[in-house]
Amino acid sequence: MESLYNELRIEIFKFVDTPISLALTNKKWYAISQDPQSRADWLIYKYGHAHALFHAVRLGNSFLTSEVLHSLLSKNAIISRYFIQRLLMHFGPYDEKLIELKIEHDNVNQVDFDRIRAFQ
């Protein structure tokens, strides 16, 4: 019976705009708010599959854990081009040395080589 209540709580949790207000009500809601599956469900419901990863990163380290990331990916969250662009903007330019090592050590055909060069 308790597992049914938890499933209902998770369903209610994903419809809440600000989950912190619900998490502060009692220990059971707090436990639901800390569950990686319910966090992933909330992100996907609120922002959709395409933007869930971006907003998970935006919410910070206290919200995004490796378990939440695994849950998002298992629920088919999309790694969008926008998400990758934001990561690249945040972490800076490409590392020329790493690109040269990739070209040297991988079996890169001419099309991939040209694409990597154009990417630089």
C-alpha positions in Angstrom: 0.0 0.0 0.0 2.9 2.4 0.8 4.4 1.8 -2.6 1.1 2.9 -4.2 1.2 6.1 -2.1 4.8 6.7 -3.3 3.8 6.2 -6.9 1.0 8.7 -6.5 3.3 11.1 -4.8 5.8 10.9 -7.7 2.9 11.6 -10.2 1.8 14.6 -8.2 5.4 15.8 -7.8 6.0 16.1 -11.5 3.0 18.5 -11.9 4.3 21.0 -9.3 6.0 24.1 -10.6 8.4 24.6 -7.8 9.2 21.3 -6.1 11.1 22.9 -3.2 7.8 24.1 -1.7 6.4 20.6 -1.7 9.7 19.1 -0.4 9.5 21.3 2.7 6.1 20.1 3.8 7.2 16.7 5.4 9.7 13.9 5.2 7.9 11.8 2.7 7.7 14.6 0.2 11.3 15.4 0.9 12.3 11.8 0.1 10.3 11.9 -3.1 12.1 15.2 -4.1 15.5 13.5 -3.6 14.6 10.5 -5.7 16.5 10.6 -9.0 13.6 9.0 -10.9 11.1 11.6 -9.7 13.6 14.4 -10.5 14.0 13.1 -14.0 10.2 12.8 -14.5 9.8 16.4 -13.2 12.4 17.7 -15.7 11.0 15.8 -18.6 7.4 16.9 -17.8 8.3 20.5 -17.2 10.9 21.1 -20.0 10.4 18.2 -22.4 12.8 15.6 -23.7 14.8 18.1 -25.8 15.6 20.6 -23.0 15.6 18.5 -19.8 19.4 18.0 -19.8 20.0 21.7 -20.3 17.7 22.7 -17.4 19.2 20.0 -15.2 22.6 21.5 -15.6 21.2 25.0 -15.2 19.7 24.0 -11.8 23.2 23.1 -10.5 25.1 20.5 -8.6 22.6 20.3 -5.8 19.9 19.2 -8.2 21.8 17.3 -10.9 23.5 14.1 -9.7 24.9 11.2 -11.7 21.8 9.2 -10.8 19.5 11.9 -12.1 21.6 12.0 -15.3 21.4 8.3 -15.7 17.6 8.5 -15.1 17.2 11.2 -17.7 19.2 9.3 -20.3 17.3 6.1 -19.6 14.0 8.0 -20.1 15.2 9.1 -23.6 16.2 12.7 -22.8 17.6 14.2 -26.0 21.2 15.5 -26.0 20.3 18.5 -28.2 22.6 20.7 -30.3 21.6 23.7 -28.1 22.7 21.7 -25.0 26.1 20.9 -26.6 26.6 24.6 -27.7 25.9 25.8 -24.1 28.4 23.3 -22.7 31.0 24.4 -25.2 30.4 28.0 -24.4 30.7 27.2 -20.7 33.9 25.1 -20.9 35.7 27.2 -23.5 37.3 26.5 -26.9 38.4 23.3 -28.4 41.7 21.8 -27.4 44.0 21.7 -30.5 46.3 19.1 -29.0 43.4 16.7 -28.4 42.1 17.1 -31.9 45.6 16.4 -33.3 45.9 13.3 -31.2 42.5 12.1 -32.4 43.5 12.6 -36.0 46.8 10.8 -35.4 45.5 7.8 -33.5 42.1 7.1 -34.8 41.3 5.5 -38.1 39.9 8.7 -39.5 38.9 8.7 -43.2 39.2 11.8 -45.4 35.6 12.9 -44.9 36.0 12.8 -41.1 39.4 14.5 -41.3 37.9 17.3 -43.4 35.0 17.6 -41.0 37.3 17.8 -38.0 39.4 20.5 -39.7 36.3 22.5 -40.6 35.1 22.1 -37.0 38.3 23.7 -35.7 
